[in-house]
Amino acid sequence: MPSPVTIRPMLPADLDAILRVQAACYPPAMQEAAAVVKARLDAAAATCLAASDADGVCGYLFAYPSRLGRVTDLGAPFGIAPDADTLYLHDLAVDPRALGRGLARALVEHLLDLGRGLDLPHAALVSVQDSTRFWNGFGFEARATSDAGLFTYPAGAVYMARPLD
């Protein structure tokens, strides 16, 4: 039986484990450098979560306050919007050893609750690796955006958004 999982704020000490999970979940072209991942955590610690069990970090979700329609370039630091109206979910990953335990769902639901607590009316993301059906299950729908950041993602990436209220 798997050990219980705790969802908690991500810590700087989690960086190596986060990079390990990232490498297990994404092809090299989509893996982001340690310095960028650390800068994101430094910029938006209140909206970055880690899931951990007895064996350590087994999942994570990076997010930050942004504007509807804006897309962070793959591999770029977060640009926190002073006039944010959207919680932008940038990166969700679950270690293959922890699949099937509902971690992705728990991380997303926890973060959407955080976004509501910040009084942000929207949530948005870029769906990659054929994950649009997963995100549809949370109420996200494909939306048009003219932000050039979308084109820094692999072919097939889809900008998606939903209301938070």
WOHU-V593952 format. One record per run of one state. SS is the DSSP state (h for helix, s for strand, l for the rest). FROM is the first residue (numbers start at 0). LEN is the number of residues. Records with the same first field share a line. If there is no record, write none. Layout:
SS->FROM-LEN / FROM-LEN
This chain:
l->0-5 / 9-2 / 25-2 / 30-3 / 43-1 / 53-2 / 66-19 / 94-1 / 98-4 / 117-4 / 127-4 / 136-4 / 142-5 / 152-5 / 163-2
s->5-4 / 47-6 / 55-11 / 85-9 / 121-6 / 140-2 / 157-6
h->11-14 / 27-3 / 33-10 / 44-3 / 95-3 / 102-15 / 131-5 / 147-5
